[in-house]
Amino acid sequence: MRRTLLVAATVLVLLTAGISATFLTGVGPFADTTSADDSDGAFPTQTTAPPDDGGDSGGSDSGSNDGGSSDSGDATATATESVPPFGVVVDDIEECGQTCRDVTSTITNQQDTDSSGVTVYSRIFVGNGTDPDDEVWRGSQAVGDLAAGESYTTTKRVELSYSEAFAVRQADGWITVQTTIETDDRTLTYTEQRHVA
């Protein structure tokens, strides 16, 4: 009787350990079928200036929307240069499961000119950095042409595996969202941290 009980307890412990390991590593039924490692191509992240910049592009934009400026203090700067060329706003986040969210966002062309060939790339990282090993989600949306002042709204489903959601929880609920807007004549990258859990 004791031997049967000991064997049953050992099997139960091994089974529990196996399920826990599967959960933490994200394999088996806990696997993320839309892993960030499944590259749909290159995700641009470098900010570039448009080619006809008037010859005054001595510095480079940091690509961050943290309010900082890389302007050298040129006296000819206008008020419109302080407004980013594109605005990105998260309009709504709806729960579609325990580790799933439907995110509705809008991009607005805040320039006085039309933009063509607009594509938006988004990546989500665990924590407050952009280490490629911490990427848990990526997506892109071809927008096409955006007239001056025009907006484009879309909804994307963000699904994380249980292990990725656990990693976000372990980072005290902080994620970093990196959004790159690529047009025919420039590439802009915005990075922001969000507390989600």
Secondary structure in CASP SS format (residue, H / E / C, confidence):
PFRMAT SS
TARGET T0000
AUTHOR 0000-0000-0000
METHOD secondary structure of the structure
MODEL  1
M C 1.00
R H 1.00
R H 1.00
T H 1.00
L H 1.00
L H 1.00
V H 1.00
A H 1.00
A H 1.00
T H 1.00
V H 1.00
L H 1.00
V H 1.00
L H 1.00
L H 1.00
T H 1.00
A H 1.00
G H 1.00
I H 1.00
S H 1.00
A H 1.00
T H 1.00
F H 1.00
L H 1.00
T H 1.00
G C 1.00
V C 1.00
G H 1.00
P H 1.00
F H 1.00
A C 1.00
D C 1.00
T C 1.00
T C 1.00
S C 1.00
A C 1.00
D C 1.00
D C 1.00
S C 1.00
D C 1.00
G C 1.00
A C 1.00
F C 1.00
P C 1.00
T C 1.00
Q C 1.00
T C 1.00
T E 1.00
A C 1.00
P C 1.00
P C 1.00
D C 1.00
D C 1.00
G C 1.00
G C 1.00
D C 1.00
S C 1.00
G C 1.00
G C 1.00
S C 1.00
D C 1.00
S C 1.00
G C 1.00
S C 1.00
N C 1.00
D C 1.00
G C 1.00
G C 1.00
S C 1.00
S C 1.00
D C 1.00
S C 1.00
G C 1.00
D C 1.00
A C 1.00
T C 1.00
A C 1.00
T C 1.00
A H 1.00
T H 1.00
E H 1.00
S H 1.00
V C 1.00
P C 1.00
P C 1.00
F E 1.00
G E 1.00
V E 1.00
V E 1.00
V E 1.00
D E 1.00
D E 1.00
I E 1.00
E E 1.00
E E 1.00
C E 1.00
G E 1.00
Q C 1.00
T C 1.00
C E 1.00
R E 1.00
D E 1.00
V E 1.00
T E 1.00
S E 1.00
T E 1.00
I E 1.00
T E 1.00
N E 1.00
Q C 1.00
Q C 1.00
D C 1.00
T C 1.00
D C 1.00
S E 1.00
S E 1.00
G E 1.00
V E 1.00
T E 1.00
V E 1.00
Y E 1.00
S E 1.00
R E 1.00
I E 1.00
F E 1.00
V E 1.00
G C 1.00
N C 1.00
G C 1.00
T C 1.00
D C 1.00
P H 1.00
D H 1.00
D H 1.00
E E 1.00
V E 1.00
W E 1.00
R E 1.00
G E 1.00
S E 1.00
Q E 1.00
A E 1.00
V E 1.00
G E 1.00
D E 1.00
L E 1.00
A C 1.00
A C 1.00
G C 1.00
E C 1.00
S E 1.00
Y E 1.00
T E 1.00
T E 1.00
T E 1.00
K E 1.00
R E 1.00
V E 1.00
E E 1.00
L C 1.00
S C 1.00
Y H 1.00
S H 1.00
E H 1.00
A H 1.00
F H 1.00
A H 1.00
V H 1.00
R H 1.00
Q H 1.00
A C 1.00
D C 1.00
G C 1.00
W E 1.00
I E 1.00
T E 1.00
V E 1.00
Q E 1.00
T E 1.00
T E 1.00
I E 1.00
E E 1.00
T C 1.00
D C 1.00
D C 1.00
R C 1.00
T E 1.00
L E 1.00
T E 1.00
Y E 1.00
T E 1.00
E E 1.00
Q E 1.00
R E 1.00
H E 1.00
V C 1.00
A C 1.00
END
